[in-house]
Amino acid sequence: MAAGTKPRPTGADAGSGVMHRFGGGLVERDSLLAAPLRCQPRQGRLSLPITSMRGVGPKLEAAAARIGLRTLGDLIDNVPHGYGDVAEVTEIAELRIGERATILVEVRSARTRPTRRRSLRIVEAVVADGSGPLSVTWFNQAWLAERLRPGAKLLLSGRLDRHGFRPDAQEFIDDRNAGDAGDGGGRDPIRDSPGPPAGLHTTGIVPVHPCGEGLRVPRLREWTWHALAHVTDVVEPLPAALR
């Protein structure tokens, strides 16, 4: 060993003398580890229960728990088992029979049509965009009739056949952020967060998450979108000695 060279610490003293740049100068590592905390780290938001999100009540909580989804973090770990490549928005006049497409339309009229089968409900609507009108039909989605009011705007994704448009996904875009709280100290960052962007279910690359009884894929997609917005709030899992 050269004269004047300080031996490298080993064993219990291995951390002594190791210098780190901090605040414009060099500080010993042990001094940094011994520094008192000014405040305790806050709980990561991903550990919050899914009921912290708006609209998640006991029934949805129970349905999610059956497939292991209890916290916002669980939603992120529930990775998609596939993806759908959904077309960009197309005008009604450009639709082709059999081709998948997404259209942005306004409702002109809607009705529920009775059938001979009690278990079958048909909802029919006339919608339009700047290029013309179109007939749209849903099967066994009677709840849509109340929302398909004249003037309502929505994105529809599906296929055109000889009888009209058959959507397999829809998004109402007028009331997407209805009820969002304004700025203020009482605003809850989870429950009052803005709604997902238009097109989450109907345009671009759409993730398909595994779900169970009582849950729909679009609902899980929206929940996951909300959870991803809080990934940066995770508390650092590594102890200070390893960072």
DRENPA-3360 file (N, C-alpha, C; in nm, 2 decimals, always signed):
BEGIN
1 = MAAGTKPR = +0.09/-0.12/+0.00/+0.00/+0.00/+0.00/+0.09/+0.12/+0.00 ~ +0.06/+0.22/-0.09/+0.14/+0.34/-0.10/+0.13/+0.42/+0.03 ~ +0.24/+0.49/+0.06/+0.25/+0.57/+0.18/+0.14/+0.68/+0.18 ~ +0.08/+0.70/+0.29/-0.02/+0.81/+0.30/-0.16/+0.77/+0.25 ~ -0.17/+0.64/+0.20/-0.30/+0.59/+0.15/-0.39/+0.54/+0.26 ~ -0.51/+0.58/+0.28/-0.59/+0.54/+0.39/-0.65/+0.40/+0.35 ~ -0.64/+0.30/+0.44/-0.70/+0.17/+0.41/-0.85/+0.18/+0.40 ~ -0.91/+0.09/+0.30/-1.05/+0.09/+0.28/-1.12/+0.02/+0.39;
9 = PTGADAGS = -1.23/+0.08/+0.45/-1.30/+0.02/+0.56/-1.36/-0.11/+0.52 ~ -1.37/-0.20/+0.62/-1.43/-0.33/+0.60/-1.53/-0.36/+0.71 ~ -1.61/-0.46/+0.70/-1.70/-0.51/+0.80/-1.79/-0.40/+0.85 ~ -1.81/-0.39/+0.98/-1.90/-0.30/+1.04/-1.87/-0.15/+1.01 ~ -1.74/-0.12/+0.98/-1.70/+0.01/+0.95/-1.71/+0.04/+0.80 ~ -1.77/-0.05/+0.72/-1.76/-0.03/+0.57/-1.83/+0.10/+0.53 ~ -1.93/+0.14/+0.60/-2.00/+0.26/+0.56/-1.93/+0.39/+0.60 ~ -1.84/+0.38/+0.70/-1.78/+0.50/+0.75/-1.69/+0.56/+0.64;
17 = GVMHRFGG = -1.69/+0.69/+0.64/-1.60/+0.76/+0.55/-1.64/+0.77/+0.41 ~ -1.75/+0.70/+0.37/-1.80/+0.71/+0.23/-1.87/+0.84/+0.21 ~ -1.83/+0.92/+0.12/-1.88/+1.06/+0.10/-1.99/+1.06/-0.01 ~ -2.09/+1.15/+0.01/-2.19/+1.17/-0.09/-2.21/+1.32/-0.12 ~ -2.23/+1.36/-0.24/-2.25/+1.50/-0.27/-2.39/+1.53/-0.23 ~ -2.41/+1.64/-0.14/-2.54/+1.68/-0.09/-2.54/+1.82/-0.06 ~ -2.63/+1.90/-0.12/-2.65/+2.04/-0.09/-2.52/+2.12/-0.13 ~ -2.46/+2.08/-0.24/-2.35/+2.16/-0.29/-2.21/+2.12/-0.22;
25 = GLVERDSL = -2.22/+2.02/-0.13/-2.09/+1.98/-0.07/-2.09/+1.83/-0.05 ~ -1.99/+1.78/+0.02/-1.97/+1.64/+0.04/-2.01/+1.61/+0.19 ~ -2.09/+1.50/+0.21/-2.13/+1.47/+0.34/-2.11/+1.32/+0.36 ~ -2.07/+1.27/+0.48/-2.05/+1.13/+0.50/-2.18/+1.06/+0.49 ~ -2.18/+0.94/+0.44/-2.30/+0.85/+0.42/-2.37/+0.83/+0.56 ~ -2.29/+0.80/+0.66/-2.35/+0.77/+0.79/-2.42/+0.89/+0.85 ~ -2.37/+1.01/+0.82/-2.44/+1.13/+0.87/-2.57/+1.15/+0.80 ~ -2.58/+1.11/+0.67/-2.71/+1.12/+0.60/-2.81/+1.02/+0.65;
33 = LAAPLRCQ = -2.76/+0.90/+0.68/-2.85/+0.80/+0.73/-2.91/+0.83/+0.87 ~ -2.82/+0.90/+0.95/-2.86/+0.93/+1.09/-2.95/+1.06/+1.10 ~ -2.96/+1.13/+0.99/-3.04/+1.26/+0.99/-3.18/+1.23/+1.02 ~ -3.24/+1.31/+1.11/-3.39/+1.28/+1.15/-3.48/+1.32/+1.03 ~ -3.59/+1.25/+1.02/-3.69/+1.28/+0.92/-3.77/+1.41/+0.96 ~ -3.79/+1.50/+0.86/-3.87/+1.62/+0.89/-4.02/+1.58/+0.90 ~ -4.06/+1.48/+0.82/-4.20/+1.43/+0.83/-4.20/+1.29/+0.79 ~ -4.30/+1.22/+0.83/-4.32/+1.08/+0.79/-4.37/+1.07/+0.64;
41 = PRQGRLSL = -4.32/+0.98/+0.56/-4.37/+0.96/+0.42/-4.52/+0.93/+0.42 ~ -4.59/+0.99/+0.33/-4.74/+0.97/+0.33/-4.76/+0.83/+0.27 ~ -4.88/+0.78/+0.30/-4.92/+0.65/+0.25/-4.94/+0.65/+0.10 ~ -4.89/+0.56/+0.03/-4.90/+0.55/-0.12/-5.05/+0.54/-0.15 ~ -5.09/+0.62/-0.25/-5.23/+0.61/-0.29/-5.27/+0.48/-0.35 ~ -5.18/+0.41/-0.40/-5.21/+0.28/-0.47/-5.25/+0.17/-0.36 ~ -5.23/+0.20/-0.23/-5.28/+0.11/-0.13/-5.42/+0.14/-0.09 ~ -5.48/+0.25/-0.14/-5.62/+0.28/-0.10/-5.71/+0.18/-0.16;
49 = PITSMRGV = -5.83/+0.15/-0.10/-5.93/+0.06/-0.15/-5.99/+0.12/-0.28 ~ -6.05/+0.03/-0.36/-6.11/+0.08/-0.48/-6.23/+0.16/-0.45 ~ -6.29/+0.14/-0.33/-6.41/+0.22/-0.30/-6.37/+0.37/-0.28 ~ -6.25/+0.41/-0.29/-6.21/+0.55/-0.28/-6.24/+0.62/-0.41 ~ -6.27/+0.54/-0.52/-6.31/+0.60/-0.64/-6.46/+0.62/-0.65 ~ -6.50/+0.73/-0.72/-6.64/+0.76/-0.73/-6.72/+0.65/-0.80 ~ -6.83/+0.62/-0.74/-6.92/+0.52/-0.80/-6.90/+0.38/-0.77 ~ -6.80/+0.35/-0.68/-6.77/+0.21/-0.64/-6.83/+0.18/-0.51;
57 = GPKLEAAA = -6.94/+0.11/-0.51/-7.02/+0.07/-0.39/-6.99/-0.07/-0.35 ~ -7.07/-0.12/-0.25/-7.05/-0.25/-0.19/-7.06/-0.36/-0.30 ~ -7.15/-0.35/-0.39/-7.17/-0.46/-0.49/-7.05/-0.47/-0.58 ~ -7.01/-0.36/-0.63/-6.89/-0.36/-0.72/-6.76/-0.40/-0.64 ~ -6.76/-0.35/-0.52/-6.64/-0.39/-0.44/-6.63/-0.54/-0.42 ~ -6.75/-0.60/-0.39/-6.75/-0.75/-0.38/-6.72/-0.82/-0.50 ~ -6.77/-0.77/-0.62/-6.74/-0.83/-0.75/-6.59/-0.82/-0.78 ~ -6.53/-0.71/-0.75/-6.39/-0.69/-0.77/-6.30/-0.78/-0.68;
65 = ARIGLRTL = -6.35/-0.80/-0.56/-6.27/-0.88/-0.46/-6.27/-1.02/-0.50 ~ -6.37/-1.07/-0.57/-6.38/-1.21/-0.61/-6.27/-1.24/-0.71 ~ -6.21/-1.14/-0.78/-6.10/-1.17/-0.87/-5.97/-1.10/-0.82 ~ -5.97/-1.07/-0.69/-5.85/-1.03/-0.63/-5.82/-0.88/-0.64 ~ -5.92/-0.80/-0.68/-5.90/-0.65/-0.69/-5.96/-0.58/-0.57 ~ -5.87/-0.53/-0.48/-5.91/-0.46/-0.36/-5.86/-0.32/-0.35 ~ -5.75/-0.30/-0.41/-5.68/-0.16/-0.40/-5.65/-0.11/-0.54 ~ -5.62/+0.02/-0.55/-5.58/+0.08/-0.67/-5.46/+0.01/-0.73;
73 = GDLIDNVP = -5.37/-0.03/-0.64/-5.25/-0.11/-0.69/-5.28/-0.24/-0.76 ~ -5.39/-0.31/-0.70/-5.43/-0.43/-0.76/-5.48/-0.41/-0.91 ~ -5.54/-0.30/-0.93/-5.59/-0.27/-1.07/-5.47/-0.26/-1.17 ~ -5.36/-0.20/-1.12/-5.25/-0.19/-1.21/-5.18/-0.33/-1.23 ~ -5.19/-0.41/-1.13/-5.13/-0.55/-1.15/-5.22/-0.64/-1.23 ~ -5.34/-0.60/-1.25/-5.44/-0.68/-1.33/-5.41/-0.64/-1.48 ~ -5.30/-0.70/-1.53/-5.26/-0.66/-1.67/-5.36/-0.71/-1.77 ~ -5.37/-0.64/-1.88/-5.46/-0.69/-1.99/-5.42/-0.82/-2.05;
81 = HGYGDVAE = -5.52/-0.90/-2.08/-5.48/-1.03/-2.15/-5.49/-1.02/-2.30 ~ -5.52/-0.90/-2.35/-5.52/-0.87/-2.49/-5.55/-0.73/-2.52 ~ -5.54/-0.69/-2.65/-5.56/-0.55/-2.69/-5.64/-0.55/-2.82 ~ -5.73/-0.46/-2.83/-5.81/-0.44/-2.95/-5.76/-0.32/-3.03 ~ -5.74/-0.34/-3.16/-5.69/-0.23/-3.24/-5.82/-0.16/-3.31 ~ -5.87/-0.06/-3.25/-5.99/+0.01/-3.29/-5.96/+0.12/-3.39 ~ -6.04/+0.13/-3.49/-6.02/+0.23/-3.59/-6.04/+0.37/-3.54 ~ -5.98/+0.47/-3.60/-6.00/+0.61/-3.57/-6.14/+0.65/-3.62;
89 = VTEIAELR = -6.18/+0.77/-3.57/-6.32/+0.81/-3.60/-6.34/+0.82/-3.76 ~ -6.45/+0.76/-3.80/-6.49/+0.76/-3.94/-6.63/+0.83/-3.96 ~ -6.65/+0.90/-4.07/-6.78/+0.96/-4.10/-6.88/+0.85/-4.14 ~ -7.00/+0.88/-4.11/-7.11/+0.78/-4.15/-7.10/+0.75/-4.30 ~ -7.09/+0.85/-4.38/-7.09/+0.83/-4.53/-6.97/+0.74/-4.58 ~ -6.87/+0.72/-4.49/-6.75/+0.64/-4.53/-6.76/+0.50/-4.48 ~ -6.86/+0.47/-4.41/-6.87/+0.33/-4.35/-6.89/+0.23/-4.46 ~ -6.83/+0.11/-4.44/-6.84/+0.00/-4.53/-6.89/-0.12/-4.46;
97 = IGERATIL = -6.98/-0.20/-4.52/-7.05/-0.31/-4.46/-6.94/-0.41/-4.42 ~ -6.95/-0.46/-4.30/-6.86/-0.56/-4.25/-6.73/-0.51/-4.19 ~ -6.69/-0.38/-4.21/-6.57/-0.33/-4.16/-6.59/-0.26/-4.03 ~ -6.50/-0.29/-3.94/-6.50/-0.23/-3.80/-6.47/-0.08/-3.81 ~ -6.55/+0.00/-3.74/-6.53/+0.15/-3.74/-6.58/+0.21/-3.61 ~ -6.53/+0.34/-3.59/-6.58/+0.42/-3.48/-6.63/+0.55/-3.54 ~ -6.75/+0.59/-3.49/-6.82/+0.71/-3.54/-6.85/+0.80/-3.42 ~ -6.85/+0.93/-3.45/-6.88/+1.03/-3.35/-7.02/+1.09/-3.40;
105 = VEVRSART = -7.12/+1.07/-3.32/-7.26/+1.10/-3.37/-7.34/+1.17/-3.26 ~ -7.45/+1.23/-3.31/-7.55/+1.29/-3.22/-7.68/+1.22/-3.24 ~ -7.75/+1.20/-3.12/-7.88/+1.12/-3.13/-7.99/+1.21/-3.18 ~ -8.06/+1.16/-3.27/-8.18/+1.23/-3.32/-8.31/+1.17/-3.25 ~ -8.32/+1.04/-3.24/-8.43/+0.98/-3.17/-8.40/+0.84/-3.12 ~ -8.47/+0.79/-3.03/-8.45/+0.65/-2.98/-8.57/+0.59/-2.92 ~ -8.58/+0.46/-2.92/-8.70/+0.39/-2.87/-8.66/+0.25/-2.83 ~ -8.74/+0.19/-2.74/-8.72/+0.05/-2.71/-8.83/-0.03/-2.78;
113 = RPTRRRSL = -8.79/-0.13/-2.86/-8.89/-0.20/-2.94/-8.92/-0.34/-2.87 ~ -9.05/-0.36/-2.84/-9.09/-0.49/-2.78/-9.07/-0.61/-2.87 ~ -9.05/-0.72/-2.81/-9.03/-0.85/-2.89/-9.12/-0.96/-2.83 ~ -9.13/-1.07/-2.89/-9.21/-1.18/-2.84/-9.14/-1.25/-2.73 ~ -9.01/-1.24/-2.72/-8.93/-1.30/-2.62/-8.91/-1.20/-2.50 ~ -8.95/-1.24/-2.38/-8.94/-1.15/-2.27/-8.80/-1.12/-2.23 ~ -8.71/-1.21/-2.26/-8.57/-1.19/-2.22/-8.49/-1.10/-2.33 ~ -8.56/-1.07/-2.44/-8.49/-0.99/-2.54/-8.55/-0.85/-2.55;
121 = RIVEAVVA = -8.46/-0.75/-2.53/-8.50/-0.61/-2.54/-8.42/-0.55/-2.65 ~ -8.48/-0.47/-2.74/-8.41/-0.41/-2.85/-8.42/-0.26/-2.84 ~ -8.31/-0.19/-2.84/-8.31/-0.04/-2.84/-8.27/+0.00/-2.98 ~ -8.35/+0.09/-3.04/-8.32/+0.14/-3.17/-8.30/+0.29/-3.16 ~ -8.20/+0.35/-3.24/-8.18/+0.49/-3.24/-8.15/+0.54/-3.38 ~ -8.18/+0.66/-3.41/-8.14/+0.73/-3.53/-8.03/+0.83/-3.48 ~ -7.91/+0.82/-3.54/-7.80/+0.91/-3.51/-7.76/+0.98/-3.63 ~ -7.67/+1.08/-3.62/-7.63/+1.15/-3.74/-7.50/+1.22/-3.71;
129 = DGSGPLSV = -7.42/+1.24/-3.82/-7.30/+1.33/-3.81/-7.32/+1.43/-3.93 ~ -7.21/+1.50/-3.96/-7.22/+1.59/-4.07/-7.24/+1.53/-4.21 ~ -7.22/+1.40/-4.22/-7.23/+1.34/-4.35/-7.36/+1.27/-4.37 ~ -7.45/+1.26/-4.27/-7.58/+1.19/-4.29/-7.63/+1.12/-4.16 ~ -7.75/+1.06/-4.17/-7.81/+0.98/-4.06/-7.77/+0.83/-4.07 ~ -7.80/+0.76/-3.96/-7.77/+0.62/-3.95/-7.86/+0.55/-3.85 ~ -7.91/+0.43/-3.87/-7.98/+0.35/-3.78/-7.89/+0.27/-3.69 ~ -7.91/+0.27/-3.56/-7.82/+0.19/-3.47/-7.91/+0.10/-3.39;
137 = TWFNQAWL = -7.87/-0.02/-3.36/-7.95/-0.12/-3.28/-7.86/-0.18/-3.17 ~ -7.92/-0.19/-3.05/-7.86/-0.26/-2.94/-7.95/-0.37/-2.89 ~ -7.89/-0.48/-2.85/-7.97/-0.60/-2.80/-7.94/-0.61/-2.65 ~ -8.05/-0.63/-2.57/-8.05/-0.65/-2.43/-7.96/-0.54/-2.36 ~ -7.98/-0.42/-2.39/-7.92/-0.30/-2.32/-8.03/-0.19/-2.31 ~ -8.14/-0.23/-2.25/-8.25/-0.14/-2.23/-8.22/-0.02/-2.16 ~ -8.12/-0.02/-2.07/-8.08/+0.09/-1.99/-8.03/+0.21/-2.07 ~ -7.99/+0.18/-2.20/-7.94/+0.28/-2.29/-8.05/+0.38/-2.33;
145 = AERLRPGA = -8.17/+0.33/-2.33/-8.28/+0.41/-2.39/-8.30/+0.54/-2.31 ~ -8.27/+0.54/-2.18/-8.29/+0.66/-2.10/-8.18/+0.76/-2.13 ~ -8.06/+0.72/-2.17/-7.95/+0.81/-2.20/-7.95/+0.85/-2.34 ~ -8.02/+0.78/-2.43/-8.01/+0.82/-2.57/-8.12/+0.93/-2.60 ~ -8.10/+1.04/-2.54/-8.19/+1.15/-2.56/-8.15/+1.24/-2.68 ~ -8.24/+1.30/-2.75/-8.21/+1.38/-2.86/-8.10/+1.49/-2.83 ~ -8.00/+1.50/-2.91/-7.89/+1.59/-2.88/-7.77/+1.53/-2.81 ~ -7.79/+1.41/-2.75/-7.67/+1.35/-2.68/-7.57/+1.31/-2.78;
153 = KLLLSGRL = -7.44/+1.33/-2.75/-7.33/+1.30/-2.84/-7.26/+1.17/-2.78 ~ -7.22/+1.08/-2.87/-7.15/+0.97/-2.82/-7.06/+0.91/-2.93 ~ -6.96/+0.83/-2.89/-6.87/+0.76/-2.98/-6.93/+0.61/-2.98 ~ -6.94/+0.56/-3.10/-6.99/+0.42/-3.12/-6.88/+0.34/-3.20 ~ -6.85/+0.22/-3.15/-6.75/+0.14/-3.22/-6.82/+0.01/-3.25 ~ -6.82/-0.04/-3.37/-6.88/-0.16/-3.41/-6.87/-0.18/-3.56 ~ -6.97/-0.25/-3.62/-6.97/-0.28/-3.76/-7.11/-0.25/-3.83 ~ -7.10/-0.21/-3.95/-7.22/-0.18/-4.03/-7.27/-0.31/-4.10;
161 = DRHGFRPD = -7.40/-0.34/-4.10/-7.45/-0.45/-4.18/-7.57/-0.39/-4.26 ~ -7.64/-0.48/-4.33/-7.75/-0.44/-4.41/-7.87/-0.37/-4.34 ~ -7.88/-0.40/-4.21/-7.99/-0.35/-4.13/-7.95/-0.22/-4.05 ~ -7.82/-0.19/-4.05/-7.78/-0.07/-3.97/-7.65/-0.09/-3.90 ~ -7.62/-0.01/-3.80/-7.49/-0.02/-3.73/-7.51/-0.10/-3.60 ~ -7.42/-0.19/-3.58/-7.42/-0.28/-3.46/-7.30/-0.25/-3.37 ~ -7.32/-0.16/-3.27/-7.21/-0.12/-3.18/-7.18/-0.23/-3.08 ~ -7.05/-0.25/-3.04/-7.02/-0.33/-2.93/-6.95/-0.25/-2.82;
169 = AQEFIDDR = -6.94/-0.12/-2.84/-6.89/-0.03/-2.74/-6.94/+0.11/-2.77 ~ -6.97/+0.18/-2.66/-7.02/+0.32/-2.68/-6.97/+0.40/-2.56 ~ -6.95/+0.53/-2.59/-6.91/+0.63/-2.49/-6.99/+0.76/-2.50 ~ -7.06/+0.79/-2.40/-7.13/+0.92/-2.40/-7.03/+1.03/-2.36 ~ -7.01/+1.13/-2.44/-6.90/+1.22/-2.42/-6.95/+1.36/-2.36 ~ -7.08/+1.38/-2.36/-7.13/+1.51/-2.30/-7.11/+1.52/-2.15 ~ -7.14/+1.42/-2.08/-7.14/+1.42/-1.93/-7.02/+1.35/-1.87 ~ -6.91/+1.34/-1.95/-6.80/+1.26/-1.90/-6.74/+1.32/-1.77;
177 = NAGDAGDG = -6.74/+1.45/-1.76/-6.68/+1.51/-1.64/-6.78/+1.57/-1.55 ~ -6.91/+1.54/-1.57/-7.02/+1.60/-1.49/-6.99/+1.57/-1.34 ~ -7.01/+1.67/-1.26/-6.99/+1.64/-1.11/-6.85/+1.66/-1.06 ~ -6.75/+1.68/-1.15/-6.62/+1.70/-1.10/-6.61/+1.82/-1.01 ~ -6.54/+1.81/-0.90/-6.52/+1.92/-0.81/-6.43/+2.02/-0.86 ~ -6.45/+2.15/-0.83/-6.36/+2.25/-0.87/-6.24/+2.25/-0.78 ~ -6.15/+2.35/-0.81/-6.03/+2.36/-0.73/-6.07/+2.40/-0.59 ~ -6.00/+2.36/-0.49/-6.02/+2.39/-0.35/-5.96/+2.29/-0.26;
185 = GGRDPIRD = -5.95/+2.33/-0.13/-5.88/+2.25/-0.03/-5.96/+2.12/+0.00 ~ -6.09/+2.12/-0.03/-6.17/+2.00/+0.00/-6.18/+1.90/-0.11 ~ -6.10/+1.92/-0.21/-6.11/+1.83/-0.33/-6.04/+1.70/-0.30 ~ -6.10/+1.59/-0.32/-6.04/+1.46/-0.30/-5.97/+1.42/-0.43 ~ -5.84/+1.39/-0.42/-5.76/+1.36/-0.54/-5.80/+1.23/-0.61 ~ -5.87/+1.14/-0.54/-5.91/+1.02/-0.60/-6.05/+1.03/-0.65 ~ -6.14/+1.05/-0.56/-6.29/+1.05/-0.59/-6.32/+1.17/-0.68 ~ -6.25/+1.28/-0.68/-6.29/+1.40/-0.76/-6.20/+1.41/-0.88;
193 = SPGPPAGL = -6.12/+1.31/-0.91/-6.03/+1.32/-1.03/-6.12/+1.33/-1.16 ~ -6.07/+1.39/-1.26/-6.14/+1.40/-1.39/-6.17/+1.27/-1.45 ~ -6.27/+1.26/-1.53/-6.31/+1.13/-1.59/-6.21/+1.10/-1.70 ~ -6.21/+0.97/-1.75/-6.12/+0.93/-1.86/-6.14/+1.01/-1.99 ~ -6.05/+1.01/-2.07/-6.06/+1.09/-2.20/-6.16/+1.02/-2.29 ~ -6.22/+1.10/-2.38/-6.31/+1.04/-2.48/-6.23/+0.95/-2.57 ~ -6.28/+0.84/-2.60/-6.21/+0.74/-2.69/-6.14/+0.63/-2.62 ~ -6.15/+0.63/-2.48/-6.08/+0.53/-2.41/-6.12/+0.39/-2.45;
201 = HTTGIVPV = -6.25/+0.37/-2.48/-6.30/+0.24/-2.51/-6.32/+0.22/-2.66 ~ -6.31/+0.33/-2.74/-6.36/+0.32/-2.88/-6.26/+0.36/-2.98 ~ -6.14/+0.41/-2.95/-6.04/+0.45/-3.05/-5.90/+0.41/-3.01 ~ -5.82/+0.38/-3.11/-5.68/+0.35/-3.09/-5.66/+0.20/-3.04 ~ -5.55/+0.18/-2.96/-5.52/+0.05/-2.90/-5.60/+0.04/-2.77 ~ -5.69/-0.05/-2.76/-5.78/-0.06/-2.64/-5.75/-0.18/-2.56 ~ -5.70/-0.17/-2.43/-5.67/-0.29/-2.35/-5.80/-0.36/-2.31 ~ -5.78/-0.49/-2.30/-5.89/-0.58/-2.26/-5.85/-0.65/-2.13;
209 = HPCGEGLR = -5.90/-0.61/-2.02/-5.86/-0.67/-1.89/-5.95/-0.79/-1.85 ~ -5.89/-0.89/-1.78/-5.97/-1.00/-1.74/-6.07/-0.95/-1.63 ~ -6.19/-1.00/-1.63/-6.29/-0.96/-1.53/-6.37/-1.08/-1.50 ~ -6.46/-1.06/-1.40/-6.54/-1.17/-1.35/-6.69/-1.13/-1.35 ~ -6.77/-1.21/-1.29/-6.91/-1.19/-1.28/-6.94/-1.06/-1.21 ~ -7.03/-0.98/-1.26/-7.07/-0.85/-1.20/-6.98/-0.73/-1.24 ~ -6.88/-0.76/-1.32/-6.79/-0.65/-1.37/-6.79/-0.65/-1.53 ~ -6.78/-0.54/-1.58/-6.77/-0.53/-1.73/-6.63/-0.47/-1.76;
217 = VPRLREWT = -6.58/-0.52/-1.88/-6.45/-0.48/-1.92/-6.43/-0.33/-1.93 ~ -6.53/-0.25/-1.98/-6.51/-0.10/-1.99/-6.50/-0.04/-1.85 ~ -6.57/-0.10/-1.75/-6.56/-0.04/-1.61/-6.42/-0.07/-1.56 ~ -6.36/-0.19/-1.58/-6.23/-0.21/-1.53/-6.12/-0.13/-1.60 ~ -6.15/-0.10/-1.73/-6.06/-0.01/-1.81/-6.06/+0.13/-1.75 ~ -6.17/+0.18/-1.71/-6.18/+0.31/-1.65/-6.12/+0.31/-1.51 ~ -6.14/+0.21/-1.43/-6.08/+0.20/-1.30/-5.93/+0.21/-1.31 ~ -5.87/+0.13/-1.41/-5.73/+0.12/-1.42/-5.67/+0.25/-1.47;
225 = WHALAHVT = -5.75/+0.32/-1.56/-5.70/+0.45/-1.60/-5.69/+0.55/-1.48 ~ -5.79/+0.54/-1.39/-5.78/+0.63/-1.27/-5.66/+0.59/-1.18 ~ -5.63/+0.46/-1.17/-5.52/+0.41/-1.08/-5.39/+0.45/-1.14 ~ -5.37/+0.45/-1.27/-5.25/+0.48/-1.33/-5.21/+0.63/-1.31 ~ -5.31/+0.71/-1.29/-5.28/+0.85/-1.27/-5.21/+0.88/-1.14 ~ -5.21/+0.78/-1.05/-5.15/+0.80/-0.91/-5.02/+0.71/-0.89 ~ -4.97/+0.66/-1.00/-4.85/+0.57/-0.99/-4.73/+0.65/-0.92 ~ -4.72/+0.78/-0.95/-4.61/+0.86/-0.89/-4.62/+0.88/-0.74;
233 = DVVEPLPA = -4.74/+0.84/-0.68/-4.76/+0.86/-0.54/-4.71/+0.75/-0.46 ~ -4.64/+0.65/-0.52/-4.60/+0.53/-0.45/-4.48/+0.57/-0.35 ~ -4.48/+0.52/-0.23/-4.38/+0.54/-0.14/-4.26/+0.46/-0.18 ~ -4.14/+0.52/-0.18/-4.01/+0.44/-0.21/-4.00/+0.32/-0.13 ~ -4.00/+0.20/-0.19/-3.99/+0.07/-0.11/-3.85/+0.04/-0.06 ~ -3.75/+0.09/-0.12/-3.61/+0.06/-0.08/-3.57/+0.14/+0.05 ~ -3.51/+0.08/+0.14/-3.46/+0.16/+0.26/-3.35/+0.25/+0.22 ~ -3.33/+0.35/+0.30/-3.23/+0.46/+0.26/-3.09/+0.40/+0.25;
241 = ALR = -3.06/+0.29/+0.32/-2.92/+0.23/+0.31/-2.89/+0.17/+0.18 ~ -3.00/+0.14/+0.10/-2.98/+0.07/-0.03/-3.00/+0.17/-0.14 ~ -3.04/+0.29/-0.12/-3.07/+0.38/-0.23/-2.94/+0.46/-0.26;
% end
